[in-house]
Amino acid sequence: MKEKRKTKEFNYKEEVVPLEQKDIYSNIEENFEYFQHSFNYSSDLKKREINYNGKNGIILYLETVVDTEKLKTDILTPLTTKKNIPLELLISSAELKKTNNLNQAVSKILYGMSIVFIENENQVYMLNSSKIIERSPEEPTNEKIVRGSHEGFIENINTNLFLIRKRIVNRQLTIRYMELGEESNTKLALVYMEGLADSSVVKEVERRLSFASSDMLFSPGYIEEFIEDNPFSPFPHTLYTERPDRAMSHLMEGRVIIFADGSADVIIVPVTFFVFLQSPDDFNTRVYTGSFFRLLRLISFFISLTFPALYIAIIGFHFEVIPNDIIVLVKGSVEGIPFPPLIEALIMVFTIELIREAGVRLPTPIGQTIGIVGGLILGDAVINAGLISNFMVIIIAITAVASFTIPSYELSSTVRLLTFPLMVAASTLGLLGIVIVIMFIVAHLCMLESFGKPYFAPIAPLDISALKDTFVRFPIWQLNKRSRDLNPKKILRQHDTRGWDNQNE
């Protein structure tokens, strides 16, 4: 029997274990040789000799991660033109550090630091000269909205944190850095509101991240699988977003956000099932419009989940529920089709998934062409060939369109996967099979947790007050309290914001 891995208590306040101490050599060339050996004599490790205040010195840097123009203007020019000035006052860089540990200098040079050695000095100077290449924070293509902010996260973690700091000007906004990946050394940032987020959740997130000992962790997808509660559940346990405004709203609810350097997606934890059906546009429009579209997404979820299965059950077991005016059309459509309804549905669903996948992987202009060819020509061809009934094509088309209304790509993928067991159950037991599978799904949702918080809240456990922002949304001025399922430190979100309406003139 495989021994269960022992867990350890993680204290987020404990100090980071320092690198192994390696004293600086008295000879500059020996220090250079140590760097060359540390980087396996890599060709991008460069050396520049200097003379500072009558002393010989060298500057070491990796040309692949250093901005050579910044290196020249901020470091080389001051060192070679100005004399008799302490180096700490000479260099204008805000990130000037000193160390007597060669291993620490080797580690910092990977992040774009330039390392300065001066003869007869027992310390080394580390100066920031990193290269910054980034795109502008444009609106994410997969999270477009009608109104509101049109900024999006990019692949630079510092820019992403700036976008959060710009929106939440509050001393309680806390950022904790971590490094994961034993070989990749990916920089992470845990962001939360100290006065709102549950301390146990913050500690639990950091504890789980501390156990991620993979060689590389370069994307949120890797991180998610290491920290989610139930990795074999079809439902997502973390919410992805590229929108700073959406991330800000979840921070103000008491959630924790994980940023990873090199990725425009951030991870939001803990989450509930209904979070995946919400969109920033819900609060950017009037209350009736926002509530209508949120309710429409919930209805679309059930349509995309059960529509093909319902059609199979009705055609195979419950033909009598079809109205008399339509029964002749349905009978004429399915008559002569060589496949049973289940095989028809499977063929069409697989075809839709093929078209969807091809549209995503191909370049944008070709992907749009594939969608037109697959949706029109291929659908018309299979009907004319008598292989698929026209009613089945309509059902699958409605199902596909309904799945597109779900804001979360992860939940949309889950719905498409759960369609298959529902269709099999419908072809075996009819409506009874559908009810049984749905009962299992609901029971599974009630059992799930996200970092110790109920996944199906506020339905299970039932919280009447939280229903104001679940299926529909109440006016913002009535949403005075935060959801209790997150156990926030501060329940009250706002006071009576329409108190002016109650005052007598």
NORVENBEL-V28805 format. One record per residue. RES is the residue in three letters. D_LAST is the distance of its C-alpha to the last C-alpha in Angstrom with 1 decimal. Layout:
res = [RES,RES]
d_last = [D_LAST,D_LAST]
This chain:
res = [MET,LYS,GLU,LYS,ARG,LYS,THR,LYS,GLU,PHE,ASN,TYR,LYS,GLU,GLU,VAL,VAL,PRO,LEU,GLU,GLN,LYS,ASP,ILE,TYR,SER,ASN,ILE,GLU,GLU,ASN,PHE,GLU,TYR,PHE,GLN,HIS,SER,PHE,ASN,TYR,SER,SER,ASP,LEU,LYS,LYS,ARG,GLU,ILE,ASN,TYR,ASN,GLY,LYS,ASN,GLY,ILE,ILE,LEU,TYR,LEU,GLU,THR,VAL,VAL,ASP,THR,GLU,LYS,LEU,LYS,THR,ASP,ILE,LEU,THR,PRO,LEU,THR,THR,LYS,LYS,ASN,ILE,PRO,LEU,GLU,LEU,LEU,ILE,SER,SER,ALA,GLU,LEU,LYS,LYS,THR,ASN,ASN,LEU,ASN,GLN,ALA,VAL,SER,LYS,ILE,LEU,TYR,GLY,MET,SER,ILE,VAL,PHE,ILE,GLU,ASN,GLU,ASN,GLN,VAL,TYR,MET,LEU,ASN,SER,SER,LYS,ILE,ILE,GLU,ARG,SER,PRO,GLU,GLU,PRO,THR,ASN,GLU,LYS,ILE,VAL,ARG,GLY,SER,HIS,GLU,GLY,PHE,ILE,GLU,ASN,ILE,ASN,THR,ASN,LEU,PHE,LEU,ILE,ARG,LYS,ARG,ILE,VAL,ASN,ARG,GLN,LEU,THR,ILE,ARG,TYR,MET,GLU,LEU,GLY,GLU,GLU,SER,ASN,THR,LYS,LEU,ALA,LEU,VAL,TYR,MET,GLU,GLY,LEU,ALA,ASP,SER,SER,VAL,VAL,LYS,GLU,VAL,GLU,ARG,ARG,LEU,SER,PHE,ALA,SER,SER,ASP,MET,LEU,PHE,SER,PRO,GLY,TYR,ILE,GLU,GLU,PHE,ILE,GLU,ASP,ASN,PRO,PHE,SER,PRO,PHE,PRO,HIS,THR,LEU,TYR,THR,GLU,ARG,PRO,ASP,ARG,ALA,MET,SER,HIS,LEU,MET,GLU,GLY,ARG,VAL,ILE,ILE,PHE,ALA,ASP,GLY,SER,ALA,ASP,VAL,ILE,ILE,VAL,PRO,VAL,THR,PHE,PHE,VAL,PHE,LEU,GLN,SER,PRO,ASP,ASP,PHE,ASN,THR,ARG,VAL,TYR,THR,GLY,SER,PHE,PHE,ARG,LEU,LEU,ARG,LEU,ILE,SER,PHE,PHE,ILE,SER,LEU,THR,PHE,PRO,ALA,LEU,TYR,ILE,ALA,ILE,ILE,GLY,PHE,HIS,PHE,GLU,VAL,ILE,PRO,ASN,ASP,ILE,ILE,VAL,LEU,VAL,LYS,GLY,SER,VAL,GLU,GLY,ILE,PRO,PHE,PRO,PRO,LEU,ILE,GLU,ALA,LEU,ILE,MET,VAL,PHE,THR,ILE,GLU,LEU,ILE,ARG,GLU,ALA,GLY,VAL,ARG,LEU,PRO,THR,PRO,ILE,GLY,GLN,THR,ILE,GLY,ILE,VAL,GLY,GLY,LEU,ILE,LEU,GLY,ASP,ALA,VAL,ILE,ASN,ALA,GLY,LEU,ILE,SER,ASN,PHE,MET,VAL,ILE,ILE,ILE,ALA,ILE,THR,ALA,VAL,ALA,SER,PHE,THR,ILE,PRO,SER,TYR,GLU,LEU,SER,SER,THR,VAL,ARG,LEU,LEU,THR,PHE,PRO,LEU,MET,VAL,ALA,ALA,SER,THR,LEU,GLY,LEU,LEU,GLY,ILE,VAL,ILE,VAL,ILE,MET,PHE,ILE,VAL,ALA,HIS,LEU,CYS,MET,LEU,GLU,SER,PHE,GLY,LYS,PRO,TYR,PHE,ALA,PRO,ILE,ALA,PRO,LEU,ASP,ILE,SER,ALA,LEU,LYS,ASP,THR,PHE,VAL,ARG,PHE,PRO,ILE,TRP,GLN,LEU,ASN,LYS,ARG,SER,ARG,ASP,LEU,ASN,PRO,LYS,LYS,ILE,LEU,ARG,GLN,HIS,ASP,THR,ARG,GLY,TRP,ASP,ASN,GLN,ASN,GLU]
d_last = [77.8,75.5,74.2,70.4,68.9,67.6,64.1,63.1,60.2,58.2,56.4,54.1,54.4,58.2,59.7,61.2,65.0,66.6,69.2,72.9,73.9,76.3,77.2,77.5,81.1,82.6,83.9,81.4,83.6,83.5,79.7,79.9,82.4,80.2,77.3,79.7,81.0,77.5,76.6,80.0,80.9,78.2,78.6,75.0,75.4,76.0,77.3,76.9,79.0,77.6,78.8,76.2,77.3,80.9,80.4,80.9,78.2,77.0,73.8,73.6,71.1,70.8,70.7,69.1,65.8,65.8,64.4,67.5,65.6,63.4,66.5,68.2,65.4,63.9,67.0,70.4,69.7,68.5,71.3,74.0,72.9,71.5,73.8,73.6,69.9,69.0,68.1,64.7,63.7,65.5,63.7,60.2,59.4,56.5,58.5,61.6,63.1,66.4,68.5,72.1,72.1,73.7,72.3,68.7,69.6,71.1,67.9,65.6,67.7,66.8,63.2,64.2,65.0,67.8,70.2,71.8,75.1,76.6,80.1,80.7,77.1,76.3,72.9,71.5,68.5,66.2,64.2,61.6,62.9,61.7,61.5,58.1,58.3,55.2,53.4,49.9,47.1,46.8,45.0,47.1,49.0,48.6,44.8,43.4,39.8,37.9,34.9,34.4,36.9,40.5,42.2,44.8,47.0,50.5,53.7,53.1,51.6,50.4,48.5,46.9,45.8,44.4,42.3,40.8,40.4,38.6,36.0,35.6,35.5,35.8,38.5,38.7,40.1,43.8,46.8,50.2,53.3,56.3,59.5,61.0,64.2,67.4,68.7,65.7,63.6,60.3,57.4,54.4,51.0,48.9,45.2,42.5,39.5,40.8,37.7,37.3,40.7,42.9,45.7,48.2,47.5,48.0,51.2,52.4,51.9,53.9,56.5,57.2,57.3,59.8,62.3,62.3,65.8,66.6,68.3,65.5,61.8,60.6,57.9,55.1,57.3,59.9,57.4,55.7,59.0,59.6,56.4,55.2,55.5,57.5,59.4,61.0,57.9,57.2,53.4,52.2,51.0,49.4,47.0,48.0,45.8,46.2,42.5,40.9,37.4,38.6,40.4,37.4,35.3,38.1,38.5,34.8,35.6,38.4,41.4,44.4,45.7,49.3,50.2,53.8,55.3,56.8,54.4,51.2,50.3,48.6,48.8,45.7,46.4,45.8,44.6,44.1,45.4,42.0,41.4,44.1,42.3,39.1,38.5,36.1,35.2,33.6,30.6,31.0,30.1,27.5,27.5,29.5,32.0,32.5,33.0,35.4,37.6,37.7,38.7,41.2,42.8,43.2,44.9,47.0,48.1,49.5,51.1,52.9,54.0,55.3,55.9,59.5,60.4,58.9,61.0,64.1,63.5,63.0,66.0,68.3,67.3,64.7,65.7,64.7,61.0,61.2,60.2,63.3,62.1,62.1,65.1,67.6,66.0,65.8,69.4,70.6,68.8,70.2,73.7,76.2,74.3,76.8,74.3,72.4,68.5,68.3,70.6,68.8,65.5,67.0,68.6,65.4,63.3,65.9,66.0,62.2,62.3,65.2,63.4,60.2,62.3,64.3,61.2,59.8,63.1,64.2,62.9,59.7,61.5,64.2,61.8,59.9,63.3,64.3,61.1,61.9,65.6,64.9,62.1,63.8,67.5,68.2,66.1,67.8,71.2,71.0,70.0,72.8,75.2,74.3,73.6,69.9,68.1,65.4,63.0,63.5,62.8,59.5,58.6,59.3,57.5,54.3,54.7,55.1,52.1,50.0,51.2,50.0,46.4,46.5,45.0,47.4,51.0,52.3,50.7,51.9,55.4,55.1,54.2,57.2,59.5,58.4,59.1,62.8,63.1,60.9,63.3,66.3,64.9,64.0,67.5,69.0,66.9,64.6,61.0,62.1,63.0,59.6,57.8,60.1,59.4,55.6,55.8,57.7,55.1,52.2,54.2,54.9,51.3,50.4,53.2,52.3,50.6,49.5,50.2,49.8,46.6,46.6,47.1,45.8,42.5,40.1,42.4,45.1,44.0,41.1,37.6,35.0,32.0,33.9,34.4,31.0,32.7,36.2,37.1,33.8,30.8,27.4,24.3,24.5,21.3,23.0,26.2,25.3,28.9,32.2,35.1,37.1,40.5,40.6,40.1,37.8,37.4,33.6,32.2,28.5,27.8,24.0,21.0,17.9,17.4,14.5,12.5,9.7,9.6,9.3,6.4,3.8,0.0]
